[in-house]
Structure formats: C-alpha cells, structure tokens
Amino acid sequence: MKILVTGGSGFIGSHVADALSDAAHEVTIFDIRKSPYLRPDQKMIVGDILDQECLDKIVENQDVIYHFAGIADIDECAANPVDTAKHNILGTVQLLEACRKVGIQRFVFASSAYVYSDSGSFYAASKQACESFIENFSELYGLKYTCLRYGSLYGARSDERNSIYKLIKQAVQDGKIVYRGTGEEMREFIHVQDAAQISAAILQPEFENQNIIITGSEKMRYIELLEMIKEMLGNKIEIDILPSERKAHYKITPYNFSPRLGRKMVNNPNIDMGQGLLQCMAEVYEKVHSEKHEEMGLFVNDTKPE
Ligand SMILES: NC(=O)c1ccc[n+]([C@@H]2O[C@H](COP(=O)([O-])OP(=O)(O)OC[C@H]3O[C@@H](n4cnc5c(N)ncnc54)[C@H](O)[C@@H]3O)[C@@H](O)[C@H]2O)c1
C-alpha cells in the first residue's frame, strides 16, 4: 500500500516508517524537517501540516495515513497552549479534511496513554480533541481510523525529551543520576521497535475504528529502572532521588475512567528491557563521547597517538 507518515522524521514516526517499509509498503515521509533516518526505499516531502493546500496535494495518491506530526513533549505543550492547539489539533483536523476528500482507506493517529488521564495538561487535551474529531469524521464521512495510544516509549533515536534517554545521559556523562519524584512511579516501558511493529500490524481489518493501547507487558517502578541502569554501568554511578515539583505526570497509572475503551496489544516476542537499555547506553555513549567510535563491540578513541 502507499502510506504517508507525517512526523516521520521524528522518534516514533521514523521507526514506524521503517516497520512499514519492511512490510513492503511504499512509504513517503512528510515532516517539517528532513529525516536523518531516511532509507533509499522511502520518499521524503518537507512541509507543514498547517498548510492545507500542501496537505490536499500530498494525500491525493495515498492509501493510508499514519499521523505522528505535532508537539510530543508534555512540558512544551504545557508552556505553549496556542502552539499545541495549532500543531496538534488544527494540523490533525486539516489532515482529516484532506483525507476525507480523497477517501483515504485508514487514518492512523498517534495518541497517548495520557489521553483520558487527568495529568498531561494541554498535551492530553490535544489528544482528546483529536480522538474526538477522528470519531466524528468516521461517523459523518465514514473515514476509517485506528488510534494508537502509546505509553512510555524508549530506544534508539530518542532525545532529551525522553525520560530513559535523560537518565542514561546523566549516568554516562556525569556519573550521577538526579531523579525527581519518589521513585515509586510506575511505568510499562515499551521499546520503540516493538511499538513500531505493532503499529504496522494494525492495518489488518480487525483493527478498523479501534483504539489500541501500546505499552510494555510488565510494570516497573522508576526506582527499579534506576537500579537496573546503575547495575548495568558496573555500580559506578550515584543516584539522588529528590522531590518533584511537576504535576503533569501520573504516579501509578495514566488511565482514568473513560467511556472510550482501548484494546491492549503486545509484541510477541518482544525486546527485553535490559537489551533495550544497553542499546540506548551505546547510542548515548557514542553521542557524549564523539571522540570515540565502536569497533567489535568496544569503544575506542579516534585520535591517533602522537
Ligand atoms: N515518544 C513518546 O513516548 C510518545 C508517547 C505517546 C504518543 N506519542 C505521540 O507520537 C507522535 C510522535 O512523537 P515523537 O516522540 O516521535 O515526537 P518527535 O518530536 O520526535 O516527532 C514529531 C515530528 O513531527 C514533526 N512536526 C512537528 N510539527 C509539524 C508540522 N506542523 N508539520 C510537519 N511536521 C511537524 C517534527 O519535525 C518531528 O519530526 C506525537 O503525536 C506524540 O504525541 C509519543
């Protein structure tokens, strides 16, 4: 199928684009910035989802749209409600409008486990608004959709906005992790490649007009994650747990009661958390120590002895 991935230059969008290409789909990435991960079998269009004319043109020859473009960071949304409304809500509605005009076969939306949580502020509000617009486009115009409600993702291509990336970077760079919270906060972390495989698999007809929850298969407390990182780095790092002033994150579960239920899907087999963390550590180490490169699994200096 011909599939357009908006936000495909970003963290999760780029992995989903790869999973779709691996499944032999013809993938085009649409993003405001060029993808650093673009493969030879993928096309790239640089553009803005706020440009309706451009959207009308690019969706014309597509079968399916995966929509990942927007502001993904909860803190950035909390500080910028107007931009959140523009990029996350208006951008999605404009894309839906373009899709209904040409009869797109499926609109796949990157929602969040935060969608009906009472933490998550404007970010959650934007996801709720989008899910609601999508349901209405489906009811009024028969546009088929799947909302993917992602939980806490981690893995390659993440950056400072990702909680696991931030912890590993502190550990590798400073030899110390300062964690703000109680440590009892619970998450179901999922490796981004597992999430991407599930995201590609939902094109089957049974997932039409469904909300799918994509989180890890096991719950983990932050304190356990911190201990795991410490152990993997040879117990040579310090951990400081300090009180948090943030309100916008959930303690045990992001789920609050809501009438719009989701089905949880897991990838089987899936990437072991320890293996996933090792992969992140290698990536962070390479970025932090750019003077070194990897040779046969070892990091060696690029500088030659005088
Ligand atoms: N990362 C997570 O843990 C997570 C969890 C739940 C949901 N999501 C959702 O998945 C989607 C992608 O998240 P991510 O973590 O990959 O974020 P990201 O910031 O890495 O990717 C978002 C991409 O959207 C592009 N973009 C932003 N505004 C645009 C615009 N106006 N026009 C075109 N492109 C635009 C950016 O350039 C970027 O490449 C978001 O909708 C996010 O809310 C992510």
The ligand as a Gaussian input file, in Angstrom:
#p B3LYP/6-31G(d) Opt

LIG

0 1
 N        7.537000       9.492000      22.316000
 C        6.584000       9.015000      23.082000
 O        6.860000       8.417000      24.145000
 C        5.122000       9.152000      22.678000
 C        4.142000       8.582000      23.505000
 C        2.800000       8.742000      23.162000
 C        2.445000       9.402000      21.999000
 N        3.411000       9.943000      21.204000
 C        2.971000      10.685000      20.026000
 O        3.639000      10.253000      18.863000
 C        3.843000      11.362000      17.975000
 C        5.326000      11.478000      17.650000
 O        6.071000      11.609000      18.865000
 P        7.691000      11.576000      18.873000
 O        8.086000      11.238000      20.240000
 O        8.162000      10.782000      17.728000
 O        7.986000      13.141000      18.651000
 P        9.072000      13.841000      17.697000
 O        9.116000      15.271000      18.136000
 O       10.333000      13.074000      17.670000
 O        8.378000      13.757000      16.262000
 C        7.385000      14.656000      15.848000
 C        7.707000      15.064000      14.419000
 O        6.672000      15.949000      13.978000
 C        7.271000      16.955000      13.171000
 N        6.373000      18.116000      13.164000
 C        6.017000      18.901000      14.196000
 N        5.169000      19.861000      13.798000
 C        4.988000      19.670000      12.460000
 C        4.224000      20.341000      11.470000
 N        3.483000      21.426000      11.776000
 N        4.241000      19.871000      10.193000
 C        5.001000      18.788000       9.859000
 N        5.762000      18.127000      10.764000
 C        5.745000      18.557000      12.055000
 C        8.598000      17.248000      13.863000
 O        9.530000      17.850000      12.968000
 C        9.033000      15.852000      14.314000
 O        9.882000      15.214000      13.364000
 C        3.294000      12.608000      18.704000
 O        1.977000      12.851000      18.270000
 C        3.298000      12.173000      20.144000
 O        2.343000      12.879000      20.900000
 C        4.753000       9.829000      21.512000

